[in-house]
Amino acid sequence: MIDLEVRLEEPTSLPDVIALLVEHEGSAKVIAGGTDILVDMKNGDLRPKLLISLARVEGLDAIEVIDDALWIGALVTPNQLVADERLQAWLPALVDAAQCMASYPVRNLATIGGNLCSASPSADLAPSLLVAGAEIVIYKQEGEMRNPLSDFFVDVRRTMLGSAELLTHVVIPKPPPRTGIAYCPFKLREANALAVASSAARLTLEDTGAVSDARVVLGAVAPTPLLAARSSELLVGKKPSSELFAQAAAQASVESKPINDVRGSETHRKALVEVLTRRALEEALHRAQTGGAA
Ligand SMILES: Cc1cc2nc3c(=O)[nH]c(=O)nc-3n(C[C@H](O)[C@H](O)[C@H](O)COP(=O)(O)OP(=O)(O)OC[C@H]3O[C@@H](n4cnc5c(N)ncnc54)[C@H](O)[C@@H]3O)c2cc1C
């Protein structure tokens, strides 16, 4: 049961949200789409006395191009991501990730900010944002700060955000030419299923066709999204080939740290990482060669 004693405030500005969070520290929580927090409250895992809705705060629900970067407001929904033509050209892997989330009605409610702030290891949006080198904008009483998304995740369902801090935007830099990014999750059903394991891969190619930059990030196989550093390094400076991708995928599997749970065993997840990483690298290469992300 959700505690009916909970009160709802709907401030219209970021300073007002922060003022409420400071005033009610320890008993207030921010709510965006509510698709995670209301489940936590229903399960009794969270009992806030005050919910502070972000819905009326202006400027958080748009996708804009500013200074050669794509700024995505924290309230942008997965369905908005899917429909945005600039994002389809710029980072199609994020569109794929948004498209495979949950179900259509949930994708209309959920937000990118909530997905990142929930910090579930199996969440779909973080891996492709991480390989793309995304940053986040954090708003607090002292002002705004911009941080790499790679610093954001601290542990299972824990981020670097303080109790009176908000994520306001995700900033995606324009990918360099000849860059391809792909996201491959494995889920037990087509709808309303979290990833058992996932892999996002990024490849940037030189004129010669060799890999000048590579990143592999794994989801659902560690407490936070995991950069497979050695797998990524192994790709740089080499010509892409099936053998190289098989080697990098096997290395990613070695670097993964999955657990056994209801959705999959450690062994199954390690095997999945190898397959998903190879597929993600192949798709990233295709996109890099055909201008998919540039
Ligand atoms: C049926 C179902 C299926 C799902 N399937 C998937 C799936 O396939 N893949 C997937 O990744 N997720 C899935 N989810 C999880 C969920 O939809 C996402 O994590 C969603 O993006 C969370 O966003 P929200 O706006 O609903 O967050 P909320 O529930 O409103 O908030 C989540 C948490 O983040 C905090 N928060 C929210 N916004 C901010 C902000 N801007 N700044 C600071 N803190 C903030 C809240 O205080 C709360 O702690 C599913 C959920 C359901 C109910």
The ligand as a Tripos MOL2 file, in Angstrom:
@<TRIPOS>MOLECULE
LIG
   53    58     1     0     0
SMALL
NO_CHARGES

@<TRIPOS>ATOM
      1 C1          6.4420   -1.9770  -15.7790 C.3       1 LIG1
      2 C2          7.7900   -1.3100  -15.7980 C.ar      1 LIG1
      3 C3          8.7290   -1.7100  -16.7360 C.ar      1 LIG1
      4 C4          9.9860   -1.1090  -16.7650 C.ar      1 LIG1
      5 N1         10.8930   -1.5040  -17.7150 N.ar      1 LIG1
      6 C5         12.0900   -0.8790  -17.7980 C.ar      1 LIG1
      7 C6         13.0270   -1.2320  -18.8130 C.ar      1 LIG1
      8 O1         12.7900   -2.1010  -19.6590 O.2       1 LIG1
      9 N2         14.2190   -0.5850  -18.8310 N.ar      1 LIG1
     10 C7         14.5320    0.3870  -17.9190 C.ar      1 LIG1
     11 O2         15.6310    0.9490  -17.9990 O.2       1 LIG1
     12 N3         13.6610    0.7470  -16.9540 N.ar      1 LIG1
     13 C8         12.4580    0.1420  -16.8760 C.ar      1 LIG1
     14 N4         11.5710    0.5020  -15.8930 N.ar      1 LIG1
     15 C9         11.9850    1.4810  -14.8750 C.3       1 LIG1
     16 C10        11.5250    2.9310  -15.0680 C.3       1 LIG1
     17 O3         10.4730    3.0850  -15.9820 O.3       1 LIG1
     18 C11        12.6710    3.8480  -15.3880 C.3       1 LIG1
     19 O4         13.7610    3.7470  -14.5140 O.3       1 LIG1
     20 C12        12.2000    5.3280  -15.4540 C.3       1 LIG1
     21 O5         12.9740    5.9010  -16.4690 O.3       1 LIG1
     22 C13        12.3210    6.1640  -14.1790 C.3       1 LIG1
     23 O6         11.9220    7.5010  -14.4790 O.3       1 LIG1
     24 P1         10.7420    8.2070  -13.6810 P.3       1 LIG1
     25 O7         10.6110    9.5700  -14.2190 O.co2     1 LIG1
     26 O8          9.5210    7.3760  -13.6680 O.co2     1 LIG1
     27 O9         11.4120    8.2430  -12.2330 O.3       1 LIG1
     28 P2         10.6860    8.4160  -10.8180 P.3       1 LIG1
     29 O10        10.0550    7.1360  -10.4310 O.co2     1 LIG1
     30 O11         9.8470    9.6340  -10.7870 O.co2     1 LIG1
     31 O12        11.9890    8.6710   -9.9220 O.3       1 LIG1
     32 C14        12.9530    7.6640   -9.7590 C.3       1 LIG1
     33 C15        14.0180    8.1360   -8.7520 C.3       1 LIG1
     34 O13        14.7970    9.1830   -9.3000 O.3       1 LIG1
     35 C16        14.6630   10.3880   -8.5450 C.3       1 LIG1
     36 N5         14.5980   11.4460   -9.5490 N.ar      1 LIG1
     37 C17        13.7840   11.4860  -10.6400 C.ar      1 LIG1
     38 N6         14.0990   12.5280  -11.4110 N.ar      1 LIG1
     39 C18        15.1180   13.1760  -10.7950 C.ar      1 LIG1
     40 C19        15.8920   14.3280  -11.1160 C.ar      1 LIG1
     41 N7         15.6900   15.0180  -12.2500 N.pl3     1 LIG1
     42 N8         16.8690   14.7170  -10.2600 N.ar      1 LIG1
     43 C20        17.0970   14.0160   -9.1200 C.ar      1 LIG1
     44 N9         16.4120   12.9060   -8.7660 N.ar      1 LIG1
     45 C21        15.4320   12.4910   -9.6040 C.ar      1 LIG1
     46 C22        13.4110   10.2110   -7.6990 C.3       1 LIG1
     47 O14        13.4800   10.9280   -6.4700 O.3       1 LIG1
     48 C23        13.4310    8.7010   -7.4590 C.3       1 LIG1
     49 O15        14.3230    8.3970   -6.4140 O.3       1 LIG1
     50 C24        10.3060   -0.0880  -15.8330 C.ar      1 LIG1
     51 C25         9.3430    0.3180  -14.8900 C.ar      1 LIG1
     52 C26         8.1010   -0.2800  -14.8760 C.ar      1 LIG1
     53 C27         7.0950    0.1880  -13.8620 C.3       1 LIG1
@<TRIPOS>BOND
     1     1     2 1
     2     2     3 ar
     3     2    52 ar
     4     3     4 ar
     5     4     5 ar
     6     4    50 ar
     7     5     6 ar
     8     6     7 ar
     9     6    13 1
    10     7     8 2
    11     7     9 ar
    12     9    10 ar
    13    10    11 2
    14    10    12 ar
    15    12    13 ar
    16    13    14 ar
    17    14    15 1
    18    14    50 ar
    19    15    16 1
    20    16    17 1
    21    16    18 1
    22    18    19 1
    23    18    20 1
    24    20    21 1
    25    20    22 1
    26    22    23 1
    27    23    24 1
    28    24    25 2
    29    24    26 1
    30    24    27 1
    31    27    28 1
    32    28    29 2
    33    28    30 1
    34    28    31 1
    35    31    32 1
    36    32    33 1
    37    33    34 1
    38    33    48 1
    39    34    35 1
    40    35    36 1
    41    35    46 1
    42    36    37 ar
    43    36    45 ar
    44    37    38 ar
    45    38    39 ar
    46    39    40 ar
    47    39    45 ar
    48    40    41 1
    49    40    42 ar
    50    42    43 ar
    51    43    44 ar
    52    44    45 ar
    53    46    47 1
    54    46    48 1
    55    48    49 1
    56    50    51 ar
    57    51    52 ar
    58    52    53 1
@<TRIPOS>SUBSTRUCTURE
     1 LIG1         1 GROUP 0 **** ****
